[in-house]
Amino acid sequence: STALGLGIRHNLDLPNRTLRDTEEARFQLASVFRMWRPKIILAHYWDDAHPDHVAASQLTDAARFWSKLSKTQMPGERFHPPKILYYASIHLKIQPKPSVIMDITPGFEAKMNAIAAYESQMITGRDQTFPSLLDDIAARARYWGWAIGKPYAEPLYSKEEIGVASLTSLV
């Protein structure tokens, strides 16, 4: 959170490498959705080689549904986050067609610094010869940027239709 300049970080202390979509985890995450009432949720893409990423995607989908339930012991008022978008991981060598491609040029350097700050996952114990994991992330961002005529971009995916207010909002 420091690398991104955020003042708030909410960690549920869910297990690493054994994450599961359990009722307890759904309760915890749905309670967070009720508390923060996000307009958009960003979650792992649902198809990935990493079991934790698949579980995180399933858990997020389920918790989004649970947060709108009325007959529950969850704190806060019921709430259904309006949109959920999924971001791709780097574990699969596939690239599904994105629902939208977002220009991330203004925040690209901050994104890379934040990723690099997560040394336990991105740097420690990893082979840093080219292409390193960070090089791979930057290359993908350059590719998606090229696809939309920008320096850097990120593909996002949706299981639901995405509406726009006007055609001019697409340019």
N, C-alpha and C positions, 0 to 999 in steps of 0.2 A: 504493500500500500504506500510505502514511503517513496518508492521509485515513480509512482504514478501521481504523487502529490495528494493522495486521498487521506482524509482524516479518520475515516471509519473503515474498520475491517471486521467482518462478522465470520467467525470460524466455528463450524459445528463439530469439529474434532471427529469427523467420520474417518474410518480406518483407511490407510493407504495400502494398496495392493490386495485388499479383500473387501472393497466397497461393494455393498449389496443394496438393492431396492427393497428395504424392509419397512414394516409399518412404523417402527420407531424413527427411522431416517425420514420417511415421508412426513411424519408428524412434525419433526424438527424443521425441515425445510419449508413445509407449508406454513408453519408458524412465522417463519421469517418473511415469506411472501405477504402474509397478512399484516405484519408489522410495517414493512417498507413499502408495500403496495406498488411494485414496479410496473411501469407501462410496457417494458420490453424485458424479456429474460433472454440471456445468451447462454446456450448450453452446448455441450459436446455433440457433434454429429452422431447420429444413432448407429452408424456402422463403422467399427474401428477394430483394429487388432488388439488393442489394449483393453482387457476386461474391465478395468476401473472406468474407462471412458464410456464404454457401453452401459455399464451400471449407472454412471452419473447421468447419462442421457435419459435412461428409463426412470430413474429416481426423480429427475426434474420434471418430466412429463406427468408422473403420478402426483407429485407434490403440487404442481400447478392445478390439477384437478381437485385434489384434497383441499386446497386453500379456499375453494368456493363452497365447501360443505357447510350445512347449517346445524346438523345434529352431531356435535363433536365437542371434545374437551379442549380443543386448541384455543389458545388465547387470541384475542382480537376479533374484529368483525370479518365475516366472510368476504372473500375477494378473489376474483378470477383475473390474473394478469392477461391483458388483452393480446399480447403477441409473444411468441417464443421463436427465436431464430437460433440456428445451430451453426457453429463454426467447425471447420475441418481440423483434424489433427494431422500429424505427419507420419503416423504409423502405417497406414495403408498406402500402397502405391496406386491408388485410384483417384480420379478426380471427377466426382459427379457434377452434373450441370448445376450451377448455383441458381438460386431464386433471385438474388440481387448481388451486385458487386459494389462494395462501398469504398470510396476514396479514403484512404487512411494516411495520405501524404502529410497533412499537418501534424499528426500524432505519431508518425512512424518511428522517429528517434526515441521518443518516450516509451513506446511499445517495446522496442528492442532493448532499451536500458532496463525496463521492468523484467523482461524475460531473462536477461543476463544476470540480474540480481537474484534470481531463483537458482542459485548455484547448485544446490543439492540435486535438482532435477535436470538442469541444463548443461552444467559444466563439470562438476566433480566426478571423476572416474570415467569420463567420456573421452573418446579419441577426438582431439581437436584439430586433426589434419583436415585439409579441405576435401570435401565440403563438410564443415562442422555443422552442428544442428542449427546454430545461429545463421550460418551462411545459407543453409537450406531454407529457413524461414524467410530471410531477406530475398532470396531468389524467387520464391513463390509469390511474395508481395510484389516484386517487380513484374513478374509475369501477369498477375491479375491487374496491376496498374496499366501495363501495356494494353490489355484487353479493353480497357475503358478510356485510354488516352491520358492516363495520369501516371505520376512516378511510382506510386505504391497503392495497392488496393487489397481488399480482403473479400473472399467469397463468403456469402451467408446463404443458408438453406432454410426452407420453411416447408412444413407439412400442410400448412393451410394457405389459402390464397392471400395475397397481399394487395390491399387497395391503395389507390392514390387519389389525392384530392383533385388533381388536374393533370393534363398532359404536360404542362410546363414544369411541373414538379419532377418530371423525369429527366430534365436537362439541366 
